[in-house]
């Protein structure tokens, strides 16, 4: 199990083909590994939030590509996937009185899962997740 505080970048762009690719291509060309991303339509446009493995390289790549991003701190949890793994994680936050404002997670059905958790107090969330139950 690994729990880290990371930076999530959120970008607004037109809701049309190829816009997400511009973001991901900029990261790839800069040598930035995107650990997770989530996109959705909003208003007449779209947004994507992503978590890179290297914040400064991501900032530079976005600037070079002419993309503006809002940054926020998130908790990234990597641990075993499987039946009940989500409830084990979220129950720790619930017991600590921590509200999830944003969350997205993925697994390929086995091995490890990655969850990105947006909360007001990332330090408290980190402490709650790392606490033994």
ZICORGI-V513278 format. One record per helix or strand of 2 or more residues. SS is the DSSP state (2 for helix, 1 for strand). FROM is the first residue (numbers start at 0). TO is the last residue. If there is no record, write none. Layout:
BEGIN
ss:from:to
SS:FROM:TO
SS:FROM:TO
END
This chain:
BEGIN
ss:from:to
1:1:13
2:18:28
1:33:41
1:44:51
2:54:63
1:69:79
2:84:94
1:101:106
1:111:117
2:121:129
END
